[in-house]
């Protein structure tokens, strides 16, 4: 077998593999021995028919795909090592030629770690974030608590903000559509939960009233068959309820908190909101600095690298959803979303995540950070605080003591991040 780098464009390289058919034959034999029990040939006991006879009955290439799958991993690993390449995604193989006389020619398109040119990443200017908590902020938070504790009272005629209990039956051109029907659906008017215009037409209705509501689906509506179409909903209003807010006083505060007076509650709330705003401001400044550093560097991401990152993100999302009792597929069906649309929505964040990782890797290389034993010990102790049930010896073993290579790399990446944040200047 021979292989060589055929061409290179930016971070994509094409490797060509050439071999004789005789070199391919051992893999065919291996697959035949493993799979022959699946084939029935008249005159032979199951699993005893010769390979040639199986190929004659089921097609000459019946074992080719599996044989290629047997051959490719070791062949690819050997070529990557000898050509000193650093892939960042799974290769894409294509069959160029497969002939018993002339042999086999395979091409593999391989995405390599791209070149990164660092820009400015130290002394970056970031905007100051306001952390003041005003009396208006306090009032709004208390009003939210009052909203949560509102009681619902029945009324005869609906107003904006009321909750209506309705049946509805939607149709387009007289034909009902999926998802257009419901019974005893509770809708808060003005919430924007329904198609634009739907809720507005229910303001002023009476309990027990029936009404036709005509709306037009948005052009960008997720269900393509409904996008831009006019629909008529036959609506029946069962009842209407209005929120009655409690009076905000000491008694109310005593009911919802451990404080006895409104003033005590406000003081505590202000302290918590100030702390929250400070944390947000610090995070925002760091986010802005990191964003600048990423924008200042130059890198072209190979498309296979991005696609593999998107697939990994979708797998993580699927796993997370399964912990809640349903799958990513079910989630997309609920939203009426195609997989391609979701992949495109994830693309931007995945690209940022990849670039962030590359930025930090490049800074680590540029700064040539040292990792002292005290850095390792501090990292171990911090990890033990986060995992109190873990024993220190076991944790050190997990991190690969005594060399700690992966741990050292993590610490260096943290040092790169700290360098950006510690040198940023707040305007």
N, C-alpha and C positions, 0 to 999 in steps of 0.2 A: 504494500500500500504506500502511496505517495500523497503528500499534502503540501500545499503552499498558499501563501497569501496572494490572492488573485488581484484584488483592488481594495483601496481604502478611500472613503469619502468622509471627511470630518471624523466622527467617532464610530462610523460603521465600516466594518471590514468584511470582505467576502473571502472565505477559505474554500479552496477547491481540493477535493479528495478523489484520487484515482486508484483503482485496484482491478485486478483480474477477476473473472468470475470464479476461478478456482479458490481465490481467497475468501469469496463469499460463501462457498459451498459448506464449510464447517458450521456456519450459523444456520444454514438451511437444514442441515442434518440435526442440529440441536433442537430446532423448533419442531421438525418432523417427529422426533422421538417423544417430545413432550405432548404434541397435539394429535398423534395418529389415532389414539383411542376414540376420537370424536367422529371418525369417518367410517362409513359402512360401505364395503366393496363386495359385491356378490362373489362367492367362492373363497373368501378369506374370513377368518375369525376377526372380530372387531379388534383393531389395534395391531393386526398382523400384515396388513396390505403394504406392499413396497411403496416407497415415496413416489417413484416414477408413475405407478399406477394411480395413485391418489391425484397426482398432478394432471394425468391424462383425463381423469373423470371430473375433476373440480376446477381445472384450469391450471396452466403452468405456473402462474404467479400466486397460487393459493397460500404459499408460505413466505412470500417475499416481504410483506410489510412487517410481520413479526420478526423475521430474520434481520431486517434492517434495524428494528428496535433493539435487538440483541447486540448488534454490532456497533451502533453509533455511540453509545456513552463512553466506552473505553477509547474509541477512535478519536472522539472529540476531546476528551481530557488530555490525551497524549499530544494532540496538535496544539492545544492551548498552552500546555507546559513548554513544548519545544519552540513555539513561536513567540513565547513570552508575552502573551496577551492577558488582559485583565477585563473579562466580561462583566457586565452589570445587569444582564437579563438573559433569559433562556434563548438559545440560538434558533433561527428559523431555517430548517433544512429544505432543500428542493432537489428532486431527482432530475439530473440533466441527461443521463444515459444509463440504460441497463440492458446489456446485450451479452449473450453467452460467448460470442466471438470476440467482441471488442472490449468487454469489461464494463465496469461501473464508474460513473462520474457523478459525484454529489457536490452540491454547493451549500455552504452554511453562511448565513448572514449573521454577524455577531456584533452586538452593541458593546463598545468599550467605554471604560471610564473616561469621560471627556476632559480636555484641558481646561483648567480653571485659572483665570487671570484675576488676582485680587485687586480691588480698588481700595479706597479709603475704608478702614474699619475701626480706626482709633480716633478719638477726639471728635466724634460725630455730634452735630448740633441737633438737639431735640426740643420741642416746644414744651413749656411748662403746662401742666394740667391743673386746672382749678380744683381745689379740694375744700372750698368753703361750703358749709352747710347752712342754708338760710332758713329763716322762720317759715318761708313758703314750702321748702322741702319737708320740714317737719309736719306741717299741716297736711300736705299731700299724703304722707305716709299714714298719718292717723286716719285720714279720710278713707284710705284703702282698707284699713282695719274695720272701719265702720261699715264699708261696703260688704266686707266678708260676713259681717254679723247682721246684715239687713234681714228683715223678715218680709215675706211675700204676702200681700193682701189682694184679694180679688177686686177687680174694677170692671165697669161695663164697656168703656170705650178706650182703645189703645192709644198710647203716646210713645214717643221715642224713648227707648230705654226699658219699656215694658217687656214682659216675657209672655209670649202667646203659645198656647197649646193647639197645634194645627194638624190636620190631615192634608196632604197635597198629592196631586196626580198630574205629572207633567207629560206633555206631548209636543212633538214637532210635526207640523203638517198633519195633525190628527193621529199620529202614530206615537204610542208610548215608547219611552226609551229607558234603558237600564239605569237604575239609581234615581229615577225621577218620581218615585212613589214612597210615601211614608205615612204612618198613622201615629197620632199623639206625639208629634215631634215638638220639642220645646225650643223656641227660637227667641233670642233676645234681639229686639228691634234696634237697629243702629250698630250692631256688633260687626257687620260686614261678613257674616258667616256664609251668606248665600250670594247668588249671582247679583251683580250690581242692579239696583232698581227693584228687586224683589221685596226687600224689607220696607222700603219707602212706601210701597203701595198697600202695606198692611197697617200703616199709621192711620188711625181714625176708624178702624173697623170695630164692630161690636161683638160681644160674646154670642155665639150661635150663628153668626153671619156666614154666608158662603159668597166667595168672590173669585172671579177669574183674574189672574195676575199674568200679564204679558211682559216678557223680558227677552233680551237678546244676549246669547252667550258671547263672551269675549272672543276676538279673533285668535288669541293665543291659548284658548282653552285646551286643557290637557287631553280631552277626548276629541280627536280630530273630526269625528262624524258629527259633533255638535258645535264645533267652533264657528262662530259667526252666524249661527242659526237663530231664528226667532222661535221661542217656546211659549206655550200657554200652560199655566198651572191652575188647576181647579183646586181652590183652597177652602177648607171648612175650619172656622175658628171655634174651638171647644170652649176655652176660657182664657181670660187675660189676668195676669198678676203684675202688681207694681211693687218695686222695692220700697220698703219703709225703713229709713235709716235711723239707727238709735241716736239719741242725743249724746254728744261727746262731752262727758263730764266725769267727775271722780268715780261715780257709780259704774259707768261704762268701763273705765280703766280698771277698776277693781275686778270686774267680771272677766276681762281678757288677759290680765297680767298679774304679776306678783306685787305690783305697786298699788298704793292706796290713793294717790292723788294724780291728777293730770300733769301737774308740774314735775313730779318725780319721774313720771313716764317719759315726758318730753326730754328731760335731762339725760336719761339713760339712752333714749333713742338718738339724741344728738351725738353722744359719744360713739355709739355703734356706727352711725352713718359716717362720721368723720373718719373712723378707722377704716371703714369699707372704701371710702373715697380715696384715702391715702394709698391703700393697697391697689386700687384700680389705677391711680395715677402712676404708681411705680411700675406696674405691669405695662401700662400704655407707653411710657417712656422707653422701656426696654424693647417693646414690640416695634416702636418707631425706629430705634437705633438699629435693630436687627434687620428691619425692612430696608433701611438705607444701605447697610453693608451688603445686603444681597443685591440691591439695585446697582451698587457701585462695581460689583465684580462682573466679569464676562465669562459666560459658559453657554454652550449649546447642548441642550439635553437630547440624547438619542431617543427617538420615538419609542422603541421597544422598552427602554428603561421606564418611561412614563407610563406606558400601557401596563407593564408588569406592576408598577406601583399602584395604579388604579385597581387592578385585579386584587392585589393584596388588601387594599382599603375596603373593597367590597366584601372580601372574606371576613375581615375584622368586624365589619358592620353586621354581616350575617350571623357571626358567632354571638355578638352582643345582643342582637334581637332574639336569638334562640334562647338566651338566658331569661328572656321575658315571655317566652312561650310561643313565639311565631318566627317565621323566616323572612329573609330579605325578599324572596319572591312574593310572599304574601303581602309584605309591606308595599312593594311596588304596585301590586295589583290593586291594593286599597287606594293608592294615589293615582291609579290609571297611568302609570309611568312605564315606558319601555326601558330595557336595560341600557340601550345606547344613550338615552337621555340622561340617565343617572350617571353613567360613566363620564359623560361630558361635564356634568355638574361637579363631579369630584376632581376633574382634571386640574383646575386652577390651584386648589389646595395641595394636591399631590405634587405639583411642580414646585410650589413654594417649599414644601417639606424636603424634597430632594435637594433643592438649591441650598437650604439652610444647612443640611448635613454636609454638602460639598464645601460650603463656606467655612465651616468649623474645621473640617479636615485640612483645608488649604492653610488656615491660620495656624493649626498645629504644626504643619510642615514648615511654615515660614518662621514661626517663633521658636521652634525647637525646644518646647517645654521640657523641663526635668520633673520627674515625679519622685519625691522623697518618701522615705518610710513613714514619716509623720502624715503625709498626704493620704497614704493607703490606710493607716490606722484611723484617721479622721473619717474617711469614707466608710470604713467598716463600722465604726461606732454610730455614725449617722444611720446606716442601714439597720443596725440592731435596734435603734430607737423606733424606726418605722416597722420593724418586725420583731416585737418583743418575745415572741415564742421561739425564735430562732436561736440556736446556740452558736457562739462565736466561732468555735472550731469548725463547725459544719459550714458556716457562712464562708469562712476563709477557704475551705475545701472547694465550695461551689465556685468561688471566684478564681480558683486555679492556683492556690498557693503551691510552691513558693515563688513562682515566676510572676504571677498576677498580670499577664500580658493584656488580657481583655480589660481588666480593671484599670490598669495604667492608661489604656487608651481612653476609657470613659472619663477618667480624671483629667486627661489632657483636653478632651472636648469641653469639659466644664471650665477649664482654665481659659480656653479660647472664648467661650461665652462671657466669662467674667471680665476678660480684657476689654471686650466691646462695651460692656455696661459700666465698668469702673472708670473708663476714660471719657464717657459721653458727657457733653456739656449741655446744661439746661438753659435755654434762652428765656 
